[in-house]
Amino acid sequence: MRDLYDLLHAIKEKPAMYLGSPSVSNLFIFLIGYNFARREQGIPITTQEQKFLEFQPWLQQRFSLSTSASWARIILLYAVDEVQGFWLFFDLLTEFLQQSISPIESKANSISKSEAA
C-alpha cells in the first residue's frame, strides 16, 4: 500500500488520473476522503500523516495568518487560480518537510526532484 508521500507524488505526476484536473481544492477534498477511508478501515494514522497535520498551522505561521480556513483556502489566497494553487501546494509541502528532515520525510525530496527532471 502507498504511503502518504508516495500518493502525493503520484497525484503530482498525474493529477487528472486522481483529481480530474490539477486543483488545490480537489486535492484537499481527495485527501479528506483518503483520511476518512483509512479511519473507516481502522488503519492507524502514520507518522507521515501525523506530520502532515502540522501543515496547516505551519502555513498560518509562514504567511502570518490567524484563520480557521483550510490549507487549500490559505494557498488560494496566494495563487492566481486552482491550478497555480495545486503547484504551489507541492512547493510549500516540500519547504515544510525540509524544515525537519528525517528518514520518513526524506520521501518529500522525491516530490521536488521529480519536478526538476
N, C-alpha and C positions, 0 to 999 in steps of 0.2 A: 504494500500500500504506500502511496506517496505521502511524504510529509508536507507540511505547510509550504515550505520554501520551494520544494520540487513542484508543487501545484502552482504556486505563483509564477515560477519560471515558465512552466508550460502555458499558462494564461498569457504571459507577456509575449511568448513566441507565436501563439496562435489565438489571439483574443476572440476572433469570430467563432471559433470552434466552441468556446466556453461561454461567451457573453453575447454573441450576435454581432457586436461591434465593440471597438475599444471605447469604453465609457467608465469613468471612475464610479459613477453611481451604480452601474450594472455590476462592477467588480465588488462594490460594497455589499449589494444585495446577494450576490453569489456567495460571498464569504459568510454572510449571516446564515444562509441555507446550509453551507458546509458545516458550520459550527452546530447548527440545530441538528443536522443528521447525525453527527458524531455523538452528541449528547443523547439523542434518542436511542442510539445503538449501545449506549453505555460505555463508549470509548473514552477513557480518561484524557483530560487535557494534557498536551505535551509541553515540554519546556519551550519549544518554539512558539506554540500558541499562547503560552503564559507571557512570554516576552512580547508578542505582538499586541497583547492587551495594553501594553505601555505606549504603543504608538500614538494613540490619540492624545494622551497627556503630554507626550513629547512634542507633538505638533503644536499644541496650545502654547507650550513654553517657547518653542522655536519661533513662533510668529507673535509672541506676546499677546495672546488672546485668552480671554476668560469666557468660555461658552460651553453650552451643553450640546452644540452641534456635532454631528458625526465627523469622523476624519475625512470622509468624502466631501462633505459640505465645506469643511475648512480648506481642503485642497482646491475646491471650485472657486473660493474667494481669490485665489492666486493664479487661476488658469483662465484662458480665453473661453474654453468650451470643454465639453465632456472628454473629447479625445485628448486634448492637451493635458487635462487633469489626470487621465489614465497614465500617460507617460510621466507626468510629474510625480504621481504616486510612487512609481518604481525608483525614481531619483531620490525621493525623500526616504523611502524604505531603506535603500542602500546606505544613505547617510545615517539614519537611525541605528541600523545594525552595526555599522562600522565604529560607532562610539564605544561599543563594548564587545569586541571580537572575542569569540570563544570557539571551540570546535563546532558547537551547534550552530552558531550564527555564521560560520565561515561559508555556508552554502549561499548566503546572501551575496557573496562576491561573484558567484556564478551568474547571478541575475544581472549585475552590471557588466561583467566580462562578455556575456553573450551580446550585449548591445554594441560593444566595440568591434566584435567580429564581423 
